[in-house]
Amino acid sequence: MPIRHCVIHHIDKKPDGTPATLHARESVIEPSQAIDDLLADLNDSYNAKQGKAWGMFHAESGAHPLSGWLKKYLDGGNSFIAFSRVAVEHLQTLMMESNLSVGGHVLFAHYQQGMTDYLAIALLHHSEGVAVNAELDVTPSRHLDLSQLQLAARINISEWRNNANSKQYISFIKGKNGKKVSDYFRDFIGCQEGVDGPGETRTLLKAFTDFVESEDLPEEAAREKTQTLVNYATSQTRAGEPVTLEELSGLIDEDRPKAFYDHIRNKDYGLSPEIPADKRTLNQFRRFTGRAEGLSISFEAHLLGSKVEYDEEAGTLIIKGLPTQLTDQLKRK
């Protein structure tokens, strides 16, 4: 993962309403193993975050100037340090206008992964801890706490520059329960949501369920294909990459690699060729489970509508094809 340029500035702002003070770095950070490790850990933490949104830039304006500054840097009209400086000054202004925000270290990193260029922007905070020094004394220690990452965005520069119709070249952390604390950071990026990740994922899973039913597959084959879909989508999510429908189709049925893809197109589910999979929605697709008053029920999601029927009004489940071990116990009673 070659890092083209990286810089970290510091905005000192307390949540008590005092003005934000900027401590800006004057040059980019020199390449080192430490900065490589930091960016790798940041990507891992970012990819693991649930509740991300996908979108695109607002039209460049005084309210949303970041895309223009980024374009100027990429076109050679400005240096990376100059781009990051004007951007962090804009963030400082927005912080002062937001009573909910606190400061931190602001990281800007332009890096390449495979053939794709990315820009990562993240607000980082420290945690207090302890360490044992060379003299075996216990001493206070501060470290960047990436597990608490809440304000971050990643821009797929290659997608933005090469695909004018794309609506998902930016991803950003939405914040838990839609907290307004993240609104100013989204405004700083100048991003608007273009793709509903959870909704697209639900549509994909509905299309897959319909496909399995139309193929009238044996239970074991349906289970294997379900696992293939979930494993592929989960691995793409971990890598921060979208699910590609054609690639997924080939994995689901190697003998007929276009079968699932053609099913989606013929039924017109309205899915884009690439969708950002939502981790929480994928996890819910694996199994339905519930336990109450001595009753425990668990079954794989693809069985709903075939071996398991749900009557919402009556609040009942009808289970067909009971396991032999269970029927033998029932007979003995």
C-alpha positions as CSV (number, residue, x, y, z in Angstrom):
1,M,0.0,0.0,0.0
2,P,2.3,2.8,-1.2
3,I,1.7,6.1,0.6
4,R,2.1,9.0,-1.8
5,H,1.8,11.8,0.9
6,C,0.7,11.9,4.5
7,V,0.4,14.7,7.0
8,I,-1.1,15.1,10.5
9,H,-2.3,18.5,11.9
10,H,-3.6,19.1,15.4
11,I,-6.8,21.1,16.3
12,D,-6.9,21.8,20.0
13,K,-10.5,22.3,21.0
14,K,-12.3,21.5,24.3
15,P,-16.0,20.8,24.5
16,D,-16.5,23.9,26.8
17,G,-16.9,26.3,24.0
18,T,-13.4,27.8,24.0
19,P,-12.0,28.7,20.5
20,A,-10.3,26.0,18.5
21,T,-6.5,26.4,18.1
22,L,-4.7,25.0,15.0
23,H,-1.2,23.5,15.3
24,A,-0.4,22.9,11.6
25,R,2.5,20.8,10.4
26,E,4.8,22.6,7.8
27,S,5.8,19.5,5.7
28,V,4.6,16.0,4.8
29,I,5.6,13.1,7.0
30,E,8.6,11.2,5.7
31,P,8.0,7.6,4.8
32,S,8.6,5.1,7.6
33,Q,7.5,1.8,8.9
34,A,5.6,3.6,11.7
35,I,3.4,5.6,9.3
36,D,2.8,2.5,7.1
37,D,1.6,0.6,10.3
38,L,-0.5,3.6,11.3
39,L,-2.3,3.7,8.0
40,A,-2.8,-0.1,7.8
41,D,-4.3,-0.1,11.3
42,L,-6.5,2.9,10.4
43,N,-7.8,1.1,7.4
44,D,-8.5,-2.1,9.4
45,S,-10.4,-0.1,12.0
46,Y,-12.3,1.9,9.4
47,N,-13.3,-1.2,7.4
48,A,-14.6,-2.9,10.5
49,K,-16.9,0.0,11.4
50,Q,-20.6,-0.6,10.9
51,G,-23.0,2.2,10.0
52,K,-20.9,3.7,7.2
53,A,-22.6,5.6,4.4
54,W,-21.6,5.9,0.7
55,G,-22.0,8.9,-1.5
56,M,-20.5,11.6,-3.7
57,F,-19.4,15.2,-3.5
58,H,-21.9,18.1,-3.5
59,A,-21.3,20.5,-6.3
60,E,-18.2,22.7,-5.4
61,S,-19.3,25.8,-3.6
62,G,-18.3,28.1,-0.8
63,A,-20.2,25.8,1.6
64,H,-18.5,22.7,0.1
65,P,-15.0,23.7,-1.1
66,L,-13.0,20.5,-0.4
67,S,-13.6,18.9,-3.8
68,G,-12.2,22.0,-5.6
69,W,-9.1,22.0,-3.4
70,L,-8.6,18.3,-3.9
71,K,-8.9,18.7,-7.7
72,K,-6.4,21.5,-7.7
73,Y,-3.9,19.4,-5.8
74,L,-4.4,16.4,-8.1
75,D,-4.0,18.6,-11.2
76,G,-0.7,19.8,-9.9
77,G,-1.8,23.3,-9.0
78,N,-1.1,22.9,-5.3
79,S,1.1,20.8,-3.1
80,F,-0.3,18.2,-0.7
81,I,0.8,20.1,2.3
82,A,-0.9,23.3,1.0
83,F,-4.1,21.3,0.2
84,S,-4.2,19.8,3.7
85,R,-3.5,23.2,5.3
86,V,-6.4,24.9,3.6
87,A,-8.6,21.9,4.3
88,V,-7.8,21.7,8.0
89,E,-8.3,25.5,8.4
90,H,-11.8,24.9,7.0
91,L,-12.4,22.1,9.4
92,Q,-11.2,24.3,12.3
93,T,-13.9,26.9,11.3
94,L,-16.6,24.3,11.2
95,M,-15.5,22.9,14.6
96,M,-15.8,26.4,16.2
97,E,-19.4,26.6,14.8
98,S,-20.3,23.2,16.3
99,N,-20.7,23.1,20.0
100,L,-20.8,19.3,19.9
101,S,-17.3,18.8,18.4
102,V,-14.0,18.3,20.1
103,G,-10.5,18.6,18.6
104,G,-7.9,16.0,17.8
105,H,-5.2,15.0,15.3
106,V,-6.4,15.3,11.7
107,L,-4.8,12.9,9.3
108,F,-4.7,13.3,5.6
109,A,-3.2,10.4,3.6
110,H,-3.1,10.0,-0.2
111,Y,-2.2,6.4,-0.9
112,Q,-2.5,3.7,-3.5
113,Q,-4.0,0.2,-3.0
114,G,-3.7,-2.0,-6.1
115,M,-4.4,0.2,-9.0
116,T,-6.6,2.6,-7.1
117,D,-5.8,5.9,-5.5
118,Y,-7.5,6.9,-2.2
119,L,-7.6,9.9,0.1
120,A,-8.2,9.1,3.8
121,I,-9.2,11.8,6.2
122,A,-9.7,11.0,9.9
123,L,-9.9,12.8,13.2
124,L,-7.8,10.8,15.7
125,H,-7.8,10.8,19.5
126,H,-5.4,9.5,22.2
127,S,-6.1,7.3,25.1
128,E,-4.3,7.3,28.4
129,G,-2.6,4.1,29.5
130,V,0.5,2.7,31.3
131,A,3.6,1.1,30.1
132,V,6.7,-0.6,31.5
133,N,10.0,1.2,30.6
134,A,13.5,-0.2,30.2
135,E,14.1,0.2,34.0
136,L,11.0,-1.9,34.6
137,D,9.1,1.1,36.1
138,V,5.4,1.6,35.3
139,T,5.0,5.0,33.5
140,P,2.1,6.8,32.0
141,S,1.6,6.2,28.2
142,R,-0.5,7.9,25.5
143,H,-1.4,6.1,22.3
144,L,-3.7,6.7,19.3
145,D,-7.0,4.9,20.0
146,L,-8.1,3.7,16.6
147,S,-10.8,1.5,18.1
148,Q,-12.7,4.7,19.0
149,L,-12.6,6.1,15.4
150,Q,-15.8,8.1,14.9
151,L,-15.0,10.8,12.3
152,A,-13.4,9.5,9.2
153,A,-14.0,9.4,5.4
154,R,-12.3,7.7,2.5
155,I,-12.5,9.0,-1.1
156,N,-11.8,6.7,-4.0
157,I,-9.9,9.2,-6.1
158,S,-9.7,6.9,-9.2
159,E,-13.5,6.3,-9.2
160,W,-14.2,10.0,-8.8
161,R,-11.9,11.0,-11.6
162,N,-12.8,8.3,-14.0
163,N,-16.5,7.6,-13.5
164,A,-18.6,10.7,-13.8
165,N,-21.8,8.8,-13.1
166,S,-20.6,7.1,-9.8
167,K,-22.6,7.9,-6.7
168,Q,-20.5,5.9,-4.3
169,Y,-16.9,7.0,-4.5
170,I,-16.9,8.4,-0.9
171,S,-17.6,6.4,2.2
172,F,-17.8,8.0,5.7
173,I,-18.8,7.0,9.2
174,K,-22.4,8.2,9.8
175,G,-22.2,8.1,13.6
176,K,-24.3,6.0,15.9
177,N,-28.0,6.7,15.9
178,G,-27.6,9.6,13.5
179,K,-25.8,11.8,16.1
180,K,-25.4,15.4,14.9
181,V,-21.8,15.3,16.2
182,S,-20.8,13.9,12.8
183,D,-22.8,16.3,10.7
184,Y,-20.1,19.0,10.6
185,F,-17.5,16.4,9.5
186,R,-19.8,15.3,6.6
187,D,-20.3,18.9,5.7
188,F,-16.5,19.4,5.8
189,I,-16.0,16.6,3.3
190,G,-18.9,18.0,1.2
191,C,-20.5,14.6,0.9
192,Q,-24.1,13.7,0.2
193,E,-25.4,10.1,0.4
194,G,-25.8,8.5,-3.0
195,V,-26.2,4.8,-2.2
196,D,-28.2,3.2,0.6
197,G,-25.9,0.5,1.7
198,P,-28.3,-1.4,4.0
199,G,-31.1,-1.1,1.5
200,E,-29.0,-2.3,-1.5
201,T,-27.7,-5.2,0.6
202,R,-31.3,-6.2,1.5
203,T,-32.2,-6.0,-2.1
204,L,-29.3,-8.2,-3.0
205,L,-30.2,-10.8,-0.4
206,K,-33.9,-10.8,-1.6
207,A,-32.6,-11.4,-5.2
208,F,-30.5,-14.2,-4.0
209,T,-33.3,-15.8,-2.0
210,D,-35.6,-15.6,-5.1
211,F,-32.8,-17.1,-7.2
212,V,-32.3,-20.1,-4.9
213,E,-36.1,-20.7,-4.9
214,S,-36.3,-20.5,-8.7
215,E,-33.5,-23.0,-9.0
216,D,-35.2,-25.5,-6.6
217,L,-31.9,-26.4,-5.1
218,P,-31.4,-29.1,-2.5
219,E,-30.9,-27.8,1.0
220,E,-27.2,-28.5,1.1
221,A,-26.6,-26.7,-2.2
222,A,-28.6,-23.7,-1.0
223,R,-26.6,-23.6,2.2
224,E,-23.3,-23.7,0.3
225,K,-24.4,-20.9,-2.0
226,T,-25.6,-18.8,1.0
227,Q,-22.3,-19.3,2.7
228,T,-20.4,-18.3,-0.5
229,L,-22.4,-15.1,-0.8
230,V,-21.9,-14.1,2.9
231,N,-18.2,-15.0,2.9
232,Y,-17.5,-13.0,-0.3
233,A,-19.6,-10.0,0.8
234,T,-18.0,-10.0,4.2
235,S,-14.5,-10.2,2.8
236,Q,-15.2,-7.3,0.5
237,T,-16.5,-5.3,3.4
238,R,-13.4,-6.0,5.5
239,A,-11.2,-4.8,2.6
240,G,-13.4,-1.7,2.1
241,E,-14.4,-2.8,-1.4
242,P,-17.9,-3.0,-2.9
243,V,-19.6,-6.3,-3.9
244,T,-19.3,-6.8,-7.7
245,L,-22.4,-8.6,-9.0
246,E,-20.6,-10.3,-11.9
247,E,-17.8,-11.6,-9.6
248,L,-20.3,-12.8,-7.0
249,S,-22.4,-14.6,-9.7
250,G,-19.3,-16.5,-10.8
251,L,-18.6,-17.6,-7.3
252,I,-22.1,-18.7,-6.6
253,D,-22.3,-21.0,-9.7
254,E,-18.9,-21.8,-11.3
255,D,-20.6,-24.0,-14.0
256,R,-23.0,-21.2,-14.9
257,P,-21.1,-18.0,-13.8
258,K,-23.7,-15.6,-15.4
259,A,-26.8,-17.3,-13.9
260,F,-27.3,-15.2,-10.8
261,Y,-26.2,-12.0,-12.6
262,D,-28.8,-12.7,-15.4
263,H,-31.5,-13.4,-12.8
264,I,-30.9,-10.0,-11.2
265,R,-31.0,-8.2,-14.6
266,N,-34.0,-10.1,-15.9
267,K,-36.0,-9.4,-12.8
268,D,-35.0,-5.7,-12.7
269,Y,-34.1,-5.4,-9.0
270,G,-32.6,-2.0,-9.7
271,L,-29.2,-2.9,-8.3
272,S,-26.0,-1.2,-9.4
273,P,-23.2,-3.4,-10.8
274,E,-21.3,-2.7,-7.6
275,I,-22.9,-2.2,-4.2
276,P,-21.4,-1.4,-0.8
277,A,-22.4,-4.3,1.4
278,D,-23.7,-3.6,4.9
279,K,-22.1,-5.8,7.5
280,R,-25.0,-5.7,10.0
281,T,-27.5,-6.7,7.3
282,L,-25.3,-9.6,6.2
283,N,-25.0,-10.9,9.7
284,Q,-28.8,-10.9,10.1
285,F,-29.1,-12.9,6.9
286,R,-27.2,-15.9,8.3
287,R,-29.7,-17.2,10.8
288,F,-32.9,-16.4,12.6
289,T,-32.7,-17.1,16.3
290,G,-34.9,-16.6,19.3
291,R,-35.3,-17.9,22.9
292,A,-38.0,-17.4,25.5
293,E,-39.6,-19.4,28.3
294,G,-37.8,-22.7,27.6
295,L,-38.2,-22.5,23.9
296,S,-35.1,-22.0,21.6
297,I,-35.5,-21.7,17.8
298,S,-32.7,-21.2,15.3
299,F,-32.7,-21.8,11.5
300,E,-30.8,-20.6,8.5
301,A,-32.4,-17.7,6.7
302,H,-32.7,-19.3,3.3
303,L,-35.2,-21.9,4.8
304,L,-37.8,-19.1,5.4
305,G,-40.6,-19.6,2.9
306,S,-39.7,-23.2,2.1
307,K,-39.2,-25.4,5.2
308,V,-40.2,-22.6,7.6
309,E,-43.4,-20.5,7.1
310,Y,-44.1,-17.5,9.2
311,D,-47.7,-16.2,9.9
312,E,-47.2,-12.7,11.2
313,E,-50.9,-12.1,12.2
314,A,-51.1,-15.4,14.1
315,G,-47.6,-15.1,15.5
316,T,-46.8,-18.7,14.5
317,L,-44.1,-20.7,12.7
318,I,-44.8,-23.8,10.7
319,I,-41.8,-26.1,10.4
320,K,-41.6,-28.8,7.8
321,G,-39.2,-31.7,7.5
322,L,-38.4,-32.0,11.2
323,P,-35.0,-33.6,12.1
324,T,-35.3,-37.3,12.7
325,Q,-33.7,-37.0,16.2
326,L,-36.4,-34.5,17.2
327,T,-39.3,-36.6,15.8
328,D,-38.0,-39.7,17.6
329,Q,-38.0,-37.9,20.9
330,L,-41.5,-36.6,20.2
331,K,-42.8,-40.1,19.4
332,R,-41.3,-41.5,22.7
333,K,-43.3,-38.9,24.6
